[in-house]
Amino acid sequence: MKAGDTETAIRIASEFVEADQSNPSAWDTKAQMLQSAGRSEEAIASLSRSVLLDERFAYGFRHFGIVYASVGNNDSARVAFESAINSSGQYGAAFVESVNALLAEIDDD
């Protein structure tokens, strides 16, 4: 994604959050856009809000793991990925397999 496109995506995601601050998916989307811009600390803050709003939000935990792994914090990434798996009841086997693959990547490091 080009820099201008990323900033536009962050702005739109921020508007999504402003429209419904109680929506964990909005915070998660904003976090993904922030992460794509290399703004990991802000992404972590946004993800914190998403999982505080819904402690069973498996996608939020999965994305937490991805951000933590990207900054080299594999211990926190592992905890986040395990939380994603433990919260994955409504997402099914394919979701769990994708998280297990991410776990395997950090375990190989």
C-alpha positions in Angstrom: 0.0 0.0 0.0 1.4 3.4 -0.9 1.9 6.0 1.8 -1.0 8.2 0.7 -3.2 5.2 0.5 -2.2 4.1 4.0 -2.9 7.5 5.5 -6.3 7.5 3.8 -7.1 4.1 5.1 -6.1 5.2 8.6 -8.3 8.2 8.3 -11.3 6.1 7.2 -10.7 3.5 9.9 -10.5 6.3 12.5 -13.9 7.6 11.2 -15.3 4.1 11.6 -14.1 4.1 15.2 -15.6 7.5 15.9 -18.9 6.4 14.5 -19.1 3.4 16.8 -16.5 3.4 19.6 -18.0 0.3 21.1 -17.3 -1.8 18.0 -14.2 -4.1 18.5 -14.0 -4.7 14.8 -13.7 -0.9 14.2 -10.7 -0.7 16.6 -9.2 -3.9 15.0 -9.5 -2.4 11.5 -7.8 0.8 12.7 -5.0 -1.3 14.2 -4.4 -3.1 11.0 -4.2 0.1 9.1 -1.8 1.6 11.7 0.3 -1.5 11.6 0.5 -1.3 7.8 1.9 2.2 8.2 4.6 0.9 10.7 2.9 2.5 13.6 3.0 -0.6 15.9 2.6 1.2 19.2 -0.6 2.9 18.1 -1.8 -0.5 16.6 -1.2 -2.1 20.0 -3.3 0.6 21.7 -6.1 0.2 19.2 -6.0 -3.6 19.6 -6.1 -3.2 23.4 -9.3 -1.3 23.0 -10.8 -4.0 20.7 -10.2 -6.9 23.1 -11.3 -4.8 26.1 -14.6 -4.3 24.4 -14.9 -8.0 23.6 -12.7 -10.4 25.6 -13.7 -13.2 23.2 -12.7 -11.3 20.0 -10.4 -13.9 18.5 -9.4 -11.8 15.5 -8.3 -9.0 17.8 -6.0 -11.4 19.6 -4.7 -12.8 16.3 -3.8 -9.4 15.1 -2.2 -8.6 18.5 0.0 -11.6 17.9 0.9 -10.4 14.4 1.9 -7.0 15.7 3.9 -8.3 18.6 5.7 -10.8 16.3 6.5 -7.9 13.9 8.3 -6.0 16.7 10.2 -9.1 17.9 8.1 -9.7 21.1 7.5 -13.4 20.5 6.5 -14.1 24.1 3.6 -11.6 23.9 2.8 -12.8 20.4 2.6 -16.4 21.7 0.2 -15.4 24.5 -1.9 -13.4 22.0 -2.1 -16.3 19.5 -3.0 -18.7 22.3 -5.8 -16.3 23.4 -7.0 -16.2 19.8 -7.2 -20.0 19.8 -9.0 -20.1 23.1 -11.5 -17.5 21.9 -12.1 -19.0 18.5 -15.2 -21.0 19.1 -17.3 -19.2 16.5 -14.6 -19.1 13.9 -14.0 -22.7 13.2 -11.1 -25.0 12.3 -9.7 -22.8 9.5 -9.2 -19.9 11.8 -7.4 -22.1 14.4 -5.2 -23.6 11.7 -4.2 -20.1 10.5 -3.3 -19.1 14.1 -1.4 -22.3 14.6 0.6 -21.6 11.5 1.5 -18.1 12.9 2.5 -19.8 16.2 4.7 -22.2 14.3 6.4 -19.2 12.5 7.4 -17.6 15.8 8.4 -20.9 17.3 10.9 -21.4 14.4 12.6 -18.2 15.3 
